[in-house]
């Protein structure tokens, strides 16, 4: 509303108030008598001032409603897109985590198998060396003792290699599982924050006057 229109409307309203306040009161009643023509003139003047402003107000309200509807539609679309992207991201992360665990398990099994094979080769080599020392003519009893020692050493080394390989396999598998779990947990937290932000945005748009 312009300053001139506002001033004119306020002036007409003041005249109406003054007209009613100064009107003659009927005896034994709270009613009063006002001049009809003067009152109608003031009401006509007020009607001339208000319709353009009312039309502008209706236009502003309509524009506000359209803006809120578009904003709510955009918020819903953004939320749906975020949910779709979240589902795709979760599926990809889950697939990657499963692939990581499978690869770690395969590597662990291969490591244990190779360690067992190496240990078996060491034991067999020690056995052959012992047999050669024992069967050689003129070998002293010290040779027998040395062969037994070598065999025991080979078995101990083989057992140590197997134990180390199994421990390494367990560690690798545990780290893979921990990585997969941590990745999925972090992704879930991010998606929850994203969904909460989108919901808050949509609620805020819906609460705007």
C-alpha positions, 0 to 999 in steps of 0.5 A: 500500500502506498503512502498516499493510499494509506494516508487516505484510508486512515483519514476516511476511517478517522472521519467515520470514527469521529462521525460515530463518536459525535452522533446524537445518542437516542434517549434511554438507549446506547444507539445513536443516529448518524447522517446517512449521506455523510456515512455513505460518502465516507464508506464509498471513499473507503471502498475506492481506496481498498479494492486495489490494495485487496486485489494486490493482497490476494495476488501476493497470497496466491503467489505465496501459496504457489511458491510454498507448493513449488518449494514443497514439491522440490523438497519432496523431489530432493528427498526422493532423489536423496533416498534413491542415491542412498539406496544405491550407495548402500548397495554399492558399499555392501557389495564392495565390503562383501567383495573385500571380505571374500578376497581377504578370506581367499588370501588367508586360505592361500597363505595357510595352504602355502605355509603348510606346504612349505612346512611339509617340505621342510619336514620331508627334507629333514627326514631325508637328511636324517635317513641319509646320516643314519644309513651312511656307513661309519657314521658316529652316534653324533650323526644320529643325534644331529639328524634328530636335532635337525628333524626337531628343528625343522618340525619346530620351524614348520609349526612356527610358520603354520602358526604365523600364517594362521595368525596372519590369516585371522588378522587379515580377515578381522581387518577386512570385516572391521573395514566393511563394518566401519564403512557401512556404519559411517555410510548409515550415519551420513544417510541418516544426517542427510535424511534428517536435513531433508525432512527438516527443510521440508518441515520448515517450508511447510511451516512458513506463513 
